[in-house]
C-alpha cells in the first residue's frame, strides 16, 4: 500500500467516524488537520501526495505529528 492509498483510506475512515457517511474531502481533511494539530497542509499539497507527485521523504517529515500523533500517546520512558 502506497502513501497516497493510505491517505485516501484515512479520509474514508475519518468521514465515517465523523458521521458524514462518505469520505472526507481533501479540503475537509486539511481543515481538520489544522484544527486538531495546528499544522497547515494545503489541499493542493494533499492532492500531490495522494497522486504520487510529491516524494514522501521530502513531503512528510512531520507526518507522524500530523497524521496520527494524537491517536498514539507516546511518552519518553513509558512503554504501552
DSSP file (Angstrom, degrees, kcal/mol; ACC not computed):
  #  RESIDUE AA STRUCTURE BP1 BP2  ACC     N-H-->O    O-->H-N    N-H-->O    O-->H-N    TCO  KAPPA ALPHA  PHI   PSI    X-CA   Y-CA   Z-CA
    1    1 A X              0   0    0      0, 0.0     2,-0.1     0, 0.0     0, 0.0   0.000 360.0 360.0 360.0 130.2    0.0    0.0    0.0
    2    2 A X     >  -     0   0    0      1,-0.1     4,-2.1    48,-0.1     3,-0.2  -0.432 360.0-105.0 -89.5 165.7    1.4    3.4   -1.0
    3    3 A X  H  > S+     0   0    0      1,-0.2     4,-2.3     2,-0.2     5,-0.2   0.893 120.3  53.6 -57.8 -43.5    1.2    6.6    1.0
    4    4 A X  H  > S+     0   0    0     45,-0.3     4,-2.2     1,-0.2    -1,-0.2   0.889 108.2  50.8 -60.1 -39.1   -1.5    8.0   -1.3
    5    5 A X  H  > S+     0   0    0     -3,-0.2     4,-2.4     1,-0.2    -1,-0.2   0.891 109.3  51.2 -64.2 -39.8   -3.6    4.9   -0.8
    6    6 A X  H  X S+     0   0    0     -4,-2.1     4,-2.5     2,-0.2    -2,-0.2   0.895 110.0  48.4 -65.6 -40.0   -3.2    5.3    3.0
    7    7 A X  H  X S+     0   0    0     -4,-2.3     4,-2.3     2,-0.2    -2,-0.2   0.908 111.0  50.1 -69.0 -40.6   -4.3    8.9    3.0
    8    8 A X  H  X S+     0   0    0     -4,-2.2     4,-1.9     2,-0.2    -2,-0.2   0.916 112.1  48.6 -60.9 -42.1   -7.3    8.1    0.8
    9    9 A X  H  X S+     0   0    0     -4,-2.4     4,-2.8     1,-0.2    -2,-0.2   0.910 109.0  53.2 -63.4 -42.2   -8.2    5.3    3.3
   10   10 A X  H  X S+     0   0    0     -4,-2.5     4,-2.9     1,-0.2     5,-0.2   0.899 107.0  51.8 -59.5 -41.4   -7.7    7.7    6.2
   11   11 A X  H  X S+     0   0    0     -4,-2.3    13,-2.3     2,-0.2     4,-2.0   0.891 110.9  48.6 -63.0 -38.4  -10.1   10.2    4.6
   12   12 A X  H  X S+     0   0    0     -4,-1.9     4,-2.0    11,-0.3    -2,-0.2   0.943 114.3  44.5 -64.2 -48.6  -12.7    7.4    4.2
   13   13 A X  H  X S+     0   0    0     -4,-2.8     4,-2.9     1,-0.2     5,-0.2   0.930 113.4  49.6 -64.3 -46.4  -12.4    6.3    7.8
   14   14 A X  H  X S+     0   0    0     -4,-2.9     4,-2.0     1,-0.2    -1,-0.2   0.894 110.0  52.1 -61.4 -39.9  -12.4    9.8    9.2
   15   15 A X  H  <>S+     0   0    0     -4,-2.0     5,-2.7    -5,-0.2     6,-0.7   0.912 112.2  45.7 -61.9 -42.1  -15.5   10.6    7.2
   16   16 A X  H ><5S+     0   0    0     -4,-2.0     3,-1.5     1,-0.2    -2,-0.2   0.928 112.7  49.5 -65.5 -46.4  -17.2    7.5    8.6
   17   17 A X  H 3<5S+     0   0    0     -4,-2.9    -1,-0.2     1,-0.3    -2,-0.2   0.807 109.2  52.7 -65.0 -29.3  -16.1    8.2   12.2
   18   18 A X  T 3<5S-     0   0    0     -4,-2.0    -1,-0.3    -5,-0.2    -2,-0.2   0.374 118.0-112.3 -89.0   5.2  -17.3   11.8   12.0
   19   19 A X  T < 5S+     0   0    0     -3,-1.5    -3,-0.2    -5,-0.1    -2,-0.1   0.719  79.0 127.8  76.9  21.8  -20.8   10.6   10.8
   20   20 A X      < -     0   0    0     -5,-2.7    -4,-0.2     2,-0.2     3,-0.1   0.756  62.8-138.3 -81.4 -24.4  -20.5   12.0    7.3
   21   21 A X  S    S+     0   0    0     -6,-0.7     2,-0.3     1,-0.2    -5,-0.1   0.664  78.0  56.1  73.8  16.0  -21.5    8.8    5.6
   22   22 A X  S    S-     0   0    0     -7,-0.2    -1,-0.2   -10,-0.1    -2,-0.2  -0.949 100.4 -70.8-161.0 171.5  -18.8    9.4    3.0
   23   23 A X        -     0   0    0     -2,-0.3   -11,-0.3    -8,-0.1     2,-0.1  -0.465  55.6-106.6 -69.6 145.3  -15.0   10.1    2.7
   24   24 A X        -     0   0    0    -13,-2.3    -9,-0.1    -2,-0.1    -1,-0.1  -0.469  37.1-115.1 -66.6 145.1  -13.9   13.5    3.9
   25   25 A X     >  -     0   0    0     -2,-0.1     4,-2.4     1,-0.1     5,-0.2  -0.353  26.3-108.2 -73.0 164.0  -13.0   15.8    1.0
   26   26 A X  H  > S+     0   0    0      1,-0.2     4,-2.4     2,-0.2     5,-0.2   0.894 122.2  51.9 -60.9 -38.4   -9.4   16.9    0.8
   27   27 A X  H  > S+     0   0    0      2,-0.2     4,-2.1     1,-0.2    -1,-0.2   0.912 109.3  48.7 -66.2 -41.9  -10.4   20.3    1.9
   28   28 A X  H  > S+     0   0    0      1,-0.2     4,-2.4     2,-0.2    -1,-0.2   0.891 111.1  52.1 -62.6 -38.5  -12.3   19.0    4.9
   29   29 A X  H  X S+     0   0    0     -4,-2.4     4,-2.5     2,-0.2    -2,-0.2   0.919 108.5  48.7 -65.2 -44.3   -9.2   16.9    5.7
   30   30 A X  H  X S+     0   0    0     -4,-2.4     4,-2.1     1,-0.2    11,-0.2   0.890 112.4  49.2 -64.9 -37.7   -6.8   19.9    5.6
   31   31 A X  H  X S+     0   0    0     -4,-2.1     4,-2.6     2,-0.2    -1,-0.2   0.906 111.5  49.3 -66.2 -40.7   -9.2   21.9    7.8
   32   32 A X  H  X S+     0   0    0     -4,-2.4     4,-2.6     2,-0.2     5,-0.3   0.907 110.0  51.1 -65.0 -41.7   -9.4   19.1   10.3
   33   33 A X  H  X>S+     0   0    0     -4,-2.5     4,-2.3     1,-0.2     5,-0.7   0.928 113.1  45.5 -60.5 -45.2   -5.6   18.7   10.4
   34   34 A X  H  X5S+     0   0    0     -4,-2.1     4,-1.4     1,-0.2    -2,-0.2   0.914 114.8  47.5 -66.3 -42.0   -5.2   22.4   11.1
   35   35 A X  H  <5S+     0   0    0     -4,-2.6    -2,-0.2     1,-0.2    -1,-0.2   0.884 120.1  37.2 -66.4 -38.4   -7.9   22.5   13.7
   36   36 A X  H  <5S+     0   0    0     -4,-2.6    -2,-0.2    -5,-0.2    -1,-0.2   0.759 134.4  17.3 -89.3 -25.9   -6.7   19.4   15.6
   37   37 A X  H  <5S-     0   0    0     -4,-2.3    -3,-0.2    -5,-0.3    -2,-0.2   0.615  88.3-125.7-120.1 -19.0   -2.9   19.8   15.3
   38   38 A X     << +     0   0    0     -4,-1.4     2,-0.4    -5,-0.7    -4,-0.2   0.419  69.4 129.0  82.9  -2.7   -2.2   23.4   14.4
   39   39 A X        -     0   0    0     -6,-0.7     2,-0.4    26,-0.1    -1,-0.3  -0.697  54.0-135.7 -88.6 136.8   -0.2   22.2   11.4
   40   40 A X        +     0   0    0     -2,-0.4     2,-0.3    -3,-0.1    -9,-0.1  -0.762  28.3 166.9 -95.8 138.2   -1.0   23.6    8.0
   41   41 A X        -     0   0    0     -2,-0.4    -7,-0.1   -11,-0.2    -8,-0.1  -0.929  28.6-133.7-147.1 119.5   -1.3   21.4    4.9
   42   42 A X     >  -     0   0    0     -2,-0.3     4,-2.2     1,-0.1     5,-0.2  -0.355  16.7-122.0 -77.0 157.2   -2.8   22.8    1.7
   43   43 A X  H  > S+     0   0    0      1,-0.2     4,-2.3     2,-0.2     5,-0.1   0.884 113.8  52.7 -62.9 -39.8   -5.4   20.9   -0.3
   44   44 A X  H  > S+     0   0    0      2,-0.2     4,-2.1     1,-0.2    -1,-0.2   0.876 109.1  49.5 -66.0 -36.6   -3.2   21.0   -3.4
   45   45 A X  H  > S+     0   0    0      2,-0.2     4,-2.2     1,-0.2    -2,-0.2   0.907 110.3  50.3 -66.8 -42.6   -0.3   19.5   -1.4
   46   46 A X  H  X S+     0   0    0     -4,-2.2     4,-2.5     1,-0.2    -2,-0.2   0.893 109.8  51.9 -61.1 -40.1   -2.5   16.8   -0.1
   47   47 A X  H  X S+     0   0    0     -4,-2.3     4,-2.2     2,-0.2     6,-0.2   0.907 108.1  51.0 -62.8 -43.0   -3.6   16.1   -3.7
   48   48 A X  H  X>S+     0   0    0     -4,-2.1     5,-1.9     2,-0.2     6,-1.3   0.889 110.6  49.2 -62.3 -39.7    0.0   15.8   -4.8
   49   49 A X  H ><5S+     0   0    0     -4,-2.2     3,-1.1     1,-0.2   -45,-0.3   0.942 111.7  48.4 -64.3 -47.5    0.8   13.4   -2.1
   50   50 A X  H 3<5S+     0   0    0     -4,-2.5    -2,-0.2     1,-0.3    -1,-0.2   0.849 113.8  46.9 -62.1 -35.1   -2.3   11.2   -2.9
   51   51 A X  H 3<5S-     0   0    0     -4,-2.2    -1,-0.3    -5,-0.2    -2,-0.2   0.463 113.1-116.4 -88.8  -1.4   -1.4   11.2   -6.6
   52   52 A X  T <<5S+     0   0    0     -3,-1.1    -3,-0.2    -4,-0.5    -4,-0.1   0.583  81.8 120.3  80.8   9.9    2.3   10.4   -6.0
   53   53 A X      < +     0   0    0     -5,-1.9     2,-0.4    -6,-0.2    -4,-0.2   0.772  65.1  62.4 -77.7 -26.0    3.6   13.7   -7.5
   54   54 A X  S    S-     0   0    0     -6,-1.3     2,-0.4    -9,-0.1    -2,-0.1  -0.858  90.8-121.0-102.6 135.3    5.3   14.7   -4.2
   55   55 A X    >>  -     0   0    0     -2,-0.4     4,-2.4     1,-0.1     3,-0.9  -0.610  15.8-139.5 -77.1 124.6    8.1   12.5   -2.8
   56   56 A X  H 3> S+     0   0    0     -2,-0.4     4,-2.2     1,-0.3    -1,-0.1   0.820  98.8  58.2 -56.2 -35.7    7.2   11.2    0.6
   57   57 A X  H 34 S+     0   0    0      1,-0.2    -1,-0.3     2,-0.2    -2,-0.0   0.868 115.4  35.6 -63.8 -35.7   10.7   11.6    2.0
   58   58 A X  H <4 S+     0   0    0     -3,-0.9     3,-0.4     2,-0.1    -2,-0.2   0.815 122.4  45.9 -82.9 -33.1   10.6   15.3    1.2
   59   59 A X  H  < S+     0   0    0     -4,-2.4     2,-0.4     1,-0.2     3,-0.3   0.940 112.0  37.9 -80.2 -51.0    7.0   15.9    1.9
   60   60 A X    ><  +     0   0    0     -4,-2.2     3,-1.5     1,-0.2     4,-0.3  -0.319  56.5 133.2-112.3  50.9    6.1   14.3    5.2
   61   61 A X  T 3  S+     0   0    0     -2,-0.4     3,-0.3    -3,-0.4    -1,-0.2   0.840  89.5  41.7 -64.1 -29.6    8.9   14.7    7.6
   62   62 A X  T >> S+     0   0    0     -3,-0.3     4,-2.0     1,-0.2     3,-0.5   0.155  81.5 119.0 -99.1  18.1    6.3   15.7   10.2
   63   63 A X  H <> S+     0   0    0     -3,-1.5     4,-3.8     1,-0.2     6,-0.3   0.877  70.0  53.3 -55.8 -45.5    3.8   13.0    9.1
   64   64 A X  H 34>S+     0   0    0     -4,-0.3     5,-1.3    -3,-0.3     4,-0.3   0.890 111.5  48.1 -59.4 -35.0    3.6   11.2   12.5
   65   65 A X  H <45S+     0   0    0     -3,-0.5     3,-0.3     3,-0.2     5,-0.2   0.890 122.6  33.5 -69.0 -39.1    2.8   14.5   14.1
   66   66 A X  H  <5S+     0   0    0     -4,-2.0    -2,-0.2     1,-0.2    -3,-0.2   0.928 124.3  38.3 -82.8 -48.1    0.1   15.4   11.5
   67   67 A X  T  <5S-     0   0    0     -4,-3.8    -1,-0.2    -5,-0.2    -2,-0.1  -0.071 136.5 -11.8-103.0  33.2   -1.4   12.0   10.6
   68   68 A X  T >>5S+     0   0    0     -4,-0.3     4,-1.1    -3,-0.3     3,-0.6   0.440  88.4 112.7 159.5  -2.6   -1.5   10.1   13.8
   69   69 A X  T 34<S+     0   0    0     -5,-1.3     5,-0.2    -6,-0.3     3,-0.2   0.844  84.3  52.8 -62.0 -32.1    0.4   11.6   16.6
   70   70 A X  T 34 S+     0   0    0     -5,-0.2    -1,-0.2     1,-0.2     3,-0.1   0.773 104.4  55.6 -76.8 -23.4   -2.8   12.3   18.5
   71   71 A X  T <4 S+     0   0    0     -3,-0.6     2,-0.6     1,-0.2    -1,-0.2   0.747 107.9  50.9 -80.6 -22.2   -4.0    8.7   18.3
   72   72 A X  S  < S-     0   0    0     -4,-1.1     2,-0.8    -3,-0.2    -1,-0.2  -0.933  74.4-155.7-118.4 109.1   -0.9    7.2   19.9
   73   73 A X        +     0   0    0     -2,-0.6     2,-0.5    -3,-0.1    -3,-0.1  -0.742  19.9 178.7 -84.5 111.9    0.1    8.8   23.1
   74   74 A X        -     0   0    0     -2,-0.8     2,-0.4    -5,-0.2     5,-0.1  -0.966   6.0-176.6-121.0 123.5    3.9    8.2   23.4
   75   75 A X  B >   -A   78   0A   0      3,-0.5     3,-2.0    -2,-0.5     2,-0.1  -0.939  36.9 -98.7-119.5 141.8    5.8    9.4   26.4
   76   76 A X  T 3  S+     0   0    0     -2,-0.4     3,-0.1     1,-0.3    -2,-0.0  -0.343 107.9   9.7 -59.3 129.3    9.6    9.1   26.8
   77   77 A X  T 3  S+     0   0    0      1,-0.2     2,-0.5    -2,-0.1    -1,-0.3   0.440 105.2 104.3  83.1  -0.7   10.4    6.2   29.1
   78   78 A X  B <   -A   75   0A   0     -3,-2.0    -3,-0.5     2,-0.0     2,-0.4  -0.959  52.7-162.3-118.9 118.9    6.9    4.8   29.2
   79   79 A X              0   0    0     -2,-0.5    -5,-0.0     1,-0.1    -3,-0.0  -0.837 360.0 360.0-100.5 135.3    6.1    1.7   27.1
   80   80 A X              0   0    0     -2,-0.4    -1,-0.1    -7,-0.0    -6,-0.0   0.354 360.0 360.0-119.3 360.0    2.5    0.9   26.3
